[in-house]
Amino acid sequence: MQKVLVAIPGDEVWIQEVTAGTKPFRELVGGPLDCIQLGGGFILYCNQDGSMKDLPVNPHFAQGIIKGPFVITKTEQEGKDAGLDEEDVQFVMKTFIRT
């Protein structure tokens, strides 16, 4: 299990434990994944069809416009999702999340 940050429009931001693989991310964002590299190994997954489906703008993301839910995790050097530790969560909240 790994910890990820989940942000859904109209809801609070929270940390959730998920199993490895892309299936939990697809379920959380409600569709096919779009992957945005945020730097430092941090990855944002959002719904690839968010604009086409006219999903609501997610007010939680402070670095641009994301439509619909998104998940932020961190990858290892090999590119595998590693999840977030407590220090990562604090960095993500400070850097990428609008409160």
C-alpha positions, 0 to 999 in steps of 0.5 A: 500500500502507498499513500497518495493525495486525493483532491476532488472538486467540492470536497476536501483534500485527503491522503488515501492508501492505495494498492500498486498499479494504475487501477486505483488511480483510474478509479479515483479520477473517474476515467482514463489517466493523464499523467503530469510530471510536477518535478522532483519525482512528483506525479499528478494523475487526472482524468484524461477526458476532463475537458471533453466531459466538461468536468468542474475545474479543481480549485485545489491545484495551485499550479494551473487548471485541472478539470475533475479529480486528481491524485498526486504521488511520487515515483522512485528513480525506476519510475515506479509509484512509491507513494508519499511519506509525511515529508512529501505530503507537507511539501505537496500541500505547500507547493501544489495545493491551494488552501 
